[in-house]
Amino acid sequence: MKHLSAALVGLTLWAAPLAAQEATIEDVITGQLQAFRDRDVDAAWQYASPTIKRIFRTPETFGGMVRNGYPMVWDNADARFLDQQATGGRTRQEVQIKGPDGLFYILDYQMIMTPDGWQIDAVQVIPAPDMMS
């Protein structure tokens, strides 16, 4: 029985990192969007890549940047996943979200695979096409 318990503990410890790597790109983006809605900047920070963490250094600085620069991410609603494209070592995922102003935005999430699974390496707002042309 003692050996069975040790084997189960070992299996559980081995499976935990595997489960983290099995999170899909959609899971990661959805998780971070939910963390921002919950105002849980520490949780949102966990989805950021090492590069983002080096640039912003703290969850608070990162949260302030998102709050001030990406209000549609900070107060997001109705996320819909659109096109996904792999290029080199990155995967780009387009996401449509509704911002606090009631308008819809398309965001280009650049995702990278790390030892901790998929992480968000950059987000860019895709400008709306000029409808007056």
C-alpha positions in Angstrom: 0.0 0.0 0.0 2.9 2.3 0.8 4.4 1.8 -2.7 1.0 2.4 -4.3 0.7 5.8 -2.4 4.2 6.8 -3.5 3.4 5.8 -7.1 0.2 7.9 -7.1 2.0 10.9 -5.7 4.7 10.6 -8.3 2.1 10.3 -11.1 0.2 13.3 -9.8 3.4 15.4 -9.7 4.3 14.3 -13.2 0.8 15.0 -14.6 0.6 18.6 -13.2 3.1 20.1 -15.7 1.6 18.0 -18.5 -1.8 19.5 -17.7 -0.4 23.0 -17.9 1.1 22.3 -21.3 -2.2 20.9 -22.5 -4.0 24.3 -22.0 -4.9 25.6 -25.4 -4.2 29.1 -26.7 -7.9 29.8 -26.3 -7.7 28.6 -22.7 -4.8 30.9 -21.9 -6.4 34.0 -23.6 -9.7 33.3 -21.9 -8.0 32.9 -18.6 -6.3 36.2 -18.8 -9.4 38.0 -20.0 -11.3 36.6 -17.0 -8.5 37.6 -14.7 -8.8 41.2 -15.9 -12.6 41.2 -15.5 -12.0 39.9 -12.0 -9.4 42.6 -11.4 -6.9 39.9 -10.5 -3.8 41.4 -12.0 -1.6 38.7 -10.3 -3.5 36.0 -12.1 -3.4 37.9 -15.4 0.4 38.2 -15.0 0.8 34.4 -15.0 -0.3 34.2 -18.6 2.3 36.7 -19.7 5.5 35.5 -21.4 9.0 35.9 -19.9 9.6 38.8 -22.3 6.5 40.7 -21.1 7.5 40.1 -17.5 11.0 41.5 -18.2 9.6 44.6 -19.8 7.0 45.4 -17.1 8.8 43.8 -14.1 5.7 43.7 -11.8 2.1 42.6 -12.1 1.1 46.1 -10.9 3.0 47.9 -13.7 1.6 45.4 -16.2 -2.0 45.9 -14.9 -1.6 49.7 -15.2 -0.4 49.4 -18.8 -3.4 47.2 -19.7 -5.9 49.4 -17.8 -4.6 52.6 -19.5 -3.6 51.3 -22.9 -6.0 48.5 -23.6 -9.4 49.4 -21.9 -11.1 46.9 -24.1 -9.0 44.2 -22.6 -9.4 45.5 -19.0 -13.2 45.7 -19.3 -13.7 43.0 -21.9 -16.9 41.0 -22.8 -18.1 38.6 -25.5 -14.7 37.2 -26.6 -14.9 35.3 -29.9 -11.9 33.5 -31.4 -11.3 34.1 -35.0 -8.3 33.2 -37.3 -5.3 31.4 -35.9 -2.0 31.3 -37.8 1.3 29.7 -37.0 4.4 31.5 -38.3 7.9 30.4 -37.2 8.0 29.9 -33.4 4.8 32.0 -32.8 1.2 31.5 -33.2 -1.1 34.5 -33.8 -4.7 34.3 -32.6 -7.2 36.9 -33.6 -9.9 37.6 -30.9 -12.9 39.8 -31.2 -14.0 41.4 -27.9 -16.5 44.0 -26.8 -15.0 46.9 -24.9 -16.5 49.1 -22.2 -17.6 51.6 -24.9 -19.9 48.9 -26.4 -17.7 48.7 -29.6 -16.1 45.5 -30.9 -12.4 45.3 -31.3 -10.2 42.7 -33.0 -7.0 41.9 -31.2 -4.0 40.1 -32.5 -2.5 37.9 -29.7 1.0 36.6 -30.4 1.5 33.4 -28.5 4.6 31.4 -27.7 5.1 27.9 -26.3 7.3 27.9 -23.1 8.2 25.2 -20.7 5.1 26.4 -18.7 2.8 26.0 -21.8 1.3 28.7 -24.1 1.9 32.3 -22.9 0.9 35.6 -24.3 3.9 37.4 -25.8 2.2 40.5 -27.3 -1.2 41.9 -28.1 -2.0 44.4 -30.8 -5.3 46.1 -31.7 -6.0 45.6 -35.4 -7.2 48.8 -36.8 -10.7 48.8 -38.3 -10.8 49.2 -42.1 -11.6 52.6 -43.4 -15.3 52.4 -44.2 -15.2 55.7 -46.2 -13.1 54.4 -49.1 
